[in-house]
């Protein structure tokens, strides 16, 4: 098929690895760092540097896009293990879909877009009922 197909595979795999690592570690920076290293290593070992760069970009997109979901889930009372398990399963589905032509690129766009949408929908912080408390 060509380089665009293999780069797309690595972009999708990197996105899935970024989602899984951020879900497991519950932090963006360590999750993104591990995902970038793993996906770039896969790109270098299997193909060439173009695929490794695509995997690194996908890993960053997956980690950044997944961060609002992880923080919101844990803030609302979700367990760490449950969050990591569900995001790991979602990452497996994303990794499988990465082998469909062009879908890997779409994953790298859709995951940050979903994260941005979740961040916009998050309620503003306010005093809540504490403002009604008497002194």
Secondary structure, 3 states (H helix, E strand, C coil): CCHHHHHHHHHHHHHHHHHHHHHHHCCHHHHHHHHHHHHHHHHHHHCCHHHHHHHHHHHHHHHHHHHHHHHHHHHCCCCHHHHHHHHHHHHHHHHHHCCCCCHHHHHHHHHHHHHHHHHHHCCCCCCHHHHHCCC
